[in-house]
Amino acid sequence: MNYVNIKLLEQMAKNNMRSIKELHEKSGVSRTTISALLNGKKKAIHFDIIVRLCKSLNCDIGDLIKLAENDKGAAS
């Protein structure tokens, strides 16, 4: 089974951003949304938020969002 992996922490580190507050101030994305993304609690995200995060982190969508395989229950 596949799932979406948000690489937000890695992109923040590449941009020397150490806090949710910093990314919030630069992107305008709410602290609640950023926190949910960092903690894997977000099930969906609007394209406008992805665009704001990518612009703020100087990255492409593919740098921020990855399709990954879940090893749990991999037996068919």
TORMAR-69988 format. One record per residue (C-alpha): residue number from 0; x, y, z. Coordinates in nm, 2 decimals. Example, Ala and Ser with C-alpha at 12.3 -4.5 7.8 and 13.67 -1.06 7.14 Angstrom:
BEGIN
atom nr->0, u->1.23, v->-0.45, w->0.78 .
atom nr->1, u->1.37, v->-0.11, w->0.71 .
//
This chain:
BEGIN
atom nr->0, u->0.00, v->0.00, w->0.00 .
atom nr->1, u->0.13, v->0.35, w->-0.08 .
atom nr->2, u->0.10, v->0.67, w->0.12 .
atom nr->3, u->0.21, v->1.03, w->0.08 .
atom nr->4, u->0.51, v->1.14, w->0.28 .
atom nr->5, u->0.55, v->1.52, w->0.35 .
atom nr->6, u->0.92, v->1.61, w->0.37 .
atom nr->7, u->0.85, v->1.94, w->0.55 .
atom nr->8, u->1.11, v->1.90, w->0.82 .
atom nr->9, u->1.38, v->1.82, w->0.57 .
atom nr->10, u->1.30, v->2.12, w->0.36 .
atom nr->11, u->1.28, v->2.34, w->0.67 .
atom nr->12, u->1.63, v->2.22, w->0.77 .
atom nr->13, u->1.77, v->2.30, w->0.42 .
atom nr->14, u->1.64, v->2.66, w->0.47 .
atom nr->15, u->1.77, v->2.69, w->0.82 .
atom nr->16, u->1.42, v->2.72, w->0.96 .
atom nr->17, u->1.41, v->2.59, w->1.31 .
atom nr->18, u->1.05, v->2.66, w->1.41 .
atom nr->19, u->0.69, v->2.64, w->1.30 .
atom nr->20, u->0.66, v->3.01, w->1.38 .
atom nr->21, u->0.93, v->3.09, w->1.13 .
atom nr->22, u->0.77, v->2.90, w->0.84 .
atom nr->23, u->0.43, v->3.04, w->0.94 .
atom nr->24, u->0.56, v->3.40, w->0.92 .
atom nr->25, u->0.73, v->3.34, w->0.58 .
atom nr->26, u->0.45, v->3.13, w->0.41 .
atom nr->27, u->0.13, v->3.26, w->0.57 .
atom nr->28, u->0.03, v->2.89, w->0.63 .
atom nr->29, u->-0.13, v->2.85, w->0.98 .
atom nr->30, u->0.07, v->2.71, w->1.26 .
atom nr->31, u->-0.19, v->2.44, w->1.31 .
atom nr->32, u->-0.16, v->2.32, w->0.95 .
atom nr->33, u->0.22, v->2.32, w->0.97 .
atom nr->34, u->0.21, v->2.13, w->1.30 .
atom nr->35, u->-0.03, v->1.87, w->1.16 .
atom nr->36, u->0.19, v->1.82, w->0.85 .
atom nr->37, u->0.50, v->1.78, w->1.06 .
atom nr->38, u->0.32, v->1.53, w->1.29 .
atom nr->39, u->0.16, v->1.33, w->1.01 .
atom nr->40, u->-0.19, v->1.42, w->1.13 .
atom nr->41, u->-0.30, v->1.58, w->0.80 .
atom nr->42, u->-0.50, v->1.36, w->0.56 .
atom nr->43, u->-0.54, v->1.62, w->0.29 .
atom nr->44, u->-0.38, v->1.95, w->0.18 .
atom nr->45, u->-0.50, v->2.22, w->-0.06 .
atom nr->46, u->-0.29, v->2.30, w->-0.36 .
atom nr->47, u->-0.26, v->2.67, w->-0.25 .
atom nr->48, u->-0.09, v->2.56, w->0.07 .
atom nr->49, u->0.15, v->2.34, w->-0.12 .
atom nr->50, u->0.24, v->2.63, w->-0.34 .
atom nr->51, u->0.30, v->2.87, w->-0.05 .
atom nr->52, u->0.52, v->2.61, w->0.13 .
atom nr->53, u->0.72, v->2.54, w->-0.18 .
atom nr->54, u->0.77, v->2.91, w->-0.25 .
atom nr->55, u->0.87, v->2.98, w->0.11 .
atom nr->56, u->1.11, v->2.68, w->0.12 .
atom nr->57, u->1.25, v->2.74, w->-0.23 .
atom nr->58, u->1.17, v->2.39, w->-0.34 .
atom nr->59, u->0.97, v->2.20, w->-0.60 .
atom nr->60, u->0.66, v->2.00, w->-0.52 .
atom nr->61, u->0.85, v->1.67, w->-0.56 .
atom nr->62, u->1.10, v->1.79, w->-0.30 .
atom nr->63, u->0.82, v->1.84, w->-0.05 .
atom nr->64, u->0.58, v->1.55, w->-0.13 .
atom nr->65, u->0.69, v->1.19, w->-0.19 .
atom nr->66, u->0.50, v->0.88, w->-0.26 .
atom nr->67, u->0.62, v->0.60, w->-0.03 .
atom nr->68, u->0.53, v->0.24, w->0.04 .
atom nr->69, u->0.40, v->0.13, w->0.37 .
atom nr->70, u->0.57, v->-0.19, w->0.48 .
atom nr->71, u->0.29, v->-0.28, w->0.73 .
atom nr->72, u->0.07, v->-0.56, w->0.60 .
atom nr->73, u->0.27, v->-0.59, w->0.28 .
atom nr->74, u->0.16, v->-0.95, w->0.23 .
atom nr->75, u->-0.09, v->-1.00, w->-0.06 .
//
